[in-house]
């Protein structure tokens, strides 16, 4: 299997738009790999910040550049009405 970074480069070169993102996610689902920016866990800096400053857990909240939604999901599980977009 090609490295995911090579796959991303190849798909980007074939397209004038960012359609390679969709292909990357689709192929990853079929072949069993995640996007390189997906680690399937909350960002440790976010978790540490919330631990030190729990008063920031207010609704609504937005997670910009959420990827597959790890941080948005983590916030929602803590009762924050959350919008994630990428």
LUMTORVEX-861119 format. One record per residue (C-alpha): x, y, z; residue in one letter; residue number from 1. Coordinates in Angstrom, 3 decimals, m for minus. Layout:
! LUMTORVEX-861119
<x->X | y->Y | z->Z | residuo->A | num->NUM> $
...
END
This chain:
! LUMTORVEX-861119
<x->0.000 | y->0.000 | z->0.000 | residuo->X | num->1> $
<x->1.231 | y->3.499 | z->m0.831 | residuo->X | num->2> $
<x->1.942 | y->5.824 | z->2.020 | residuo->X | num->3> $
<x->m1.019 | y->8.048 | z->2.699 | residuo->X | num->4> $
<x->1.049 | y->11.159 | z->1.982 | residuo->X | num->5> $
<x->2.007 | y->9.852 | z->m1.479 | residuo->X | num->6> $
<x->m1.631 | y->8.998 | z->m2.122 | residuo->X | num->7> $
<x->m2.694 | y->12.506 | z->m1.133 | residuo->X | num->8> $
<x->m0.062 | y->14.057 | z->m3.413 | residuo->X | num->9> $
<x->m1.070 | y->11.829 | z->m6.339 | residuo->X | num->10> $
<x->m4.758 | y->12.620 | z->m5.944 | residuo->X | num->11> $
<x->m4.107 | y->16.350 | z->m5.547 | residuo->X | num->12> $
<x->m2.085 | y->16.442 | z->m8.773 | residuo->X | num->13> $
<x->m4.958 | y->14.805 | z->m10.703 | residuo->X | num->14> $
<x->m7.524 | y->17.389 | z->m9.700 | residuo->X | num->15> $
<x->m7.856 | y->21.145 | z->m9.949 | residuo->X | num->16> $
<x->m9.981 | y->21.252 | z->m6.810 | residuo->X | num->17> $
<x->m9.760 | y->19.631 | z->m3.412 | residuo->X | num->18> $
<x->m11.784 | y->16.569 | z->m4.427 | residuo->X | num->19> $
<x->m8.831 | y->14.455 | z->m3.373 | residuo->X | num->20> $
<x->m10.035 | y->14.811 | z->0.232 | residuo->X | num->21> $
<x->m13.184 | y->12.841 | z->m0.584 | residuo->X | num->22> $
<x->m11.192 | y->10.187 | z->m2.427 | residuo->X | num->23> $
<x->m8.734 | y->9.965 | z->0.451 | residuo->X | num->24> $
<x->m11.517 | y->9.417 | z->3.006 | residuo->X | num->25> $
<x->m13.326 | y->6.920 | z->0.748 | residuo->X | num->26> $
<x->m10.202 | y->4.932 | z->m0.034 | residuo->X | num->27> $
<x->m9.167 | y->5.008 | z->3.604 | residuo->X | num->28> $
<x->m12.528 | y->3.542 | z->4.623 | residuo->X | num->29> $
<x->m12.157 | y->0.771 | z->2.036 | residuo->X | num->30> $
<x->m8.498 | y->0.012 | z->2.748 | residuo->X | num->31> $
<x->m8.485 | y->0.543 | z->6.505 | residuo->X | num->32> $
<x->m6.418 | y->3.668 | z->7.082 | residuo->X | num->33> $
<x->m7.158 | y->7.123 | z->8.474 | residuo->X | num->34> $
<x->m6.182 | y->10.498 | z->7.110 | residuo->X | num->35> $
<x->m2.784 | y->11.641 | z->8.432 | residuo->X | num->36> $
<x->m4.416 | y->14.353 | z->10.523 | residuo->X | num->37> $
<x->m6.729 | y->11.870 | z->12.249 | residuo->X | num->38> $
<x->m5.512 | y->10.328 | z->15.479 | residuo->X | num->39> $
<x->m8.918 | y->9.278 | z->16.870 | residuo->X | num->40> $
<x->m8.455 | y->11.090 | z->20.184 | residuo->X | num->41> $
<x->m8.949 | y->14.534 | z->21.616 | residuo->X | num->42> $
<x->m6.154 | y->17.019 | z->21.099 | residuo->X | num->43> $
<x->m4.107 | y->16.781 | z->24.320 | residuo->X | num->44> $
<x->m3.623 | y->20.569 | z->24.411 | residuo->X | num->45> $
<x->m7.400 | y->21.073 | z->24.366 | residuo->X | num->46> $
<x->m7.902 | y->18.508 | z->27.127 | residuo->X | num->47> $
<x->m5.195 | y->20.109 | z->29.278 | residuo->X | num->48> $
<x->m6.596 | y->23.601 | z->28.703 | residuo->X | num->49> $
<x->m10.115 | y->22.499 | z->29.702 | residuo->X | num->50> $
<x->m8.707 | y->20.741 | z->32.763 | residuo->X | num->51> $
<x->m7.063 | y->23.999 | z->33.886 | residuo->X | num->52> $
<x->m9.975 | y->26.224 | z->32.796 | residuo->X | num->53> $
<x->m13.252 | y->24.288 | z->33.093 | residuo->X | num->54> $
<x->m15.191 | y->27.550 | z->32.836 | residuo->X | num->55> $
<x->m14.603 | y->27.480 | z->29.052 | residuo->X | num->56> $
<x->m17.056 | y->24.581 | z->28.695 | residuo->X | num->57> $
<x->m19.967 | y->26.745 | z->27.601 | residuo->X | num->58> $
<x->m22.473 | y->26.283 | z->24.803 | residuo->X | num->59> $
<x->m22.444 | y->26.802 | z->21.974 | residuo->X | num->60> $
<x->m18.914 | y->26.080 | z->20.811 | residuo->X | num->61> $
<x->m17.380 | y->25.692 | z->17.355 | residuo->X | num->62> $
<x->m14.426 | y->23.547 | z->16.400 | residuo->X | num->63> $
<x->m12.899 | y->24.951 | z->13.224 | residuo->X | num->64> $
<x->m10.932 | y->22.454 | z->11.145 | residuo->X | num->65> $
<x->m12.450 | y->19.556 | z->13.055 | residuo->X | num->66> $
<x->m11.297 | y->16.786 | z->10.695 | residuo->X | num->67> $
<x->m13.316 | y->13.717 | z->11.602 | residuo->X | num->68> $
<x->m14.603 | y->15.382 | z->14.769 | residuo->X | num->69> $
<x->m12.516 | y->14.056 | z->17.650 | residuo->X | num->70> $
<x->m12.399 | y->17.362 | z->19.551 | residuo->X | num->71> $
<x->m16.023 | y->18.266 | z->18.766 | residuo->X | num->72> $
<x->m17.192 | y->14.866 | z->19.986 | residuo->X | num->73> $
<x->m15.102 | y->15.167 | z->23.146 | residuo->X | num->74> $
<x->m16.646 | y->18.567 | z->23.925 | residuo->X | num->75> $
<x->m20.173 | y->17.299 | z->23.210 | residuo->X | num->76> $
<x->m19.657 | y->14.419 | z->25.652 | residuo->X | num->77> $
<x->m18.975 | y->17.069 | z->28.287 | residuo->X | num->78> $
<x->m22.327 | y->18.711 | z->27.679 | residuo->X | num->79> $
<x->m21.225 | y->21.430 | z->25.266 | residuo->X | num->80> $
<x->m23.534 | y->22.020 | z->22.302 | residuo->X | num->81> $
<x->m20.886 | y->21.802 | z->19.604 | residuo->X | num->82> $
<x->m20.605 | y->22.566 | z->15.907 | residuo->X | num->83> $
<x->m17.621 | y->21.055 | z->14.118 | residuo->X | num->84> $
<x->m16.720 | y->21.968 | z->10.562 | residuo->X | num->85> $
<x->m13.747 | y->21.340 | z->8.376 | residuo->X | num->86> $
END
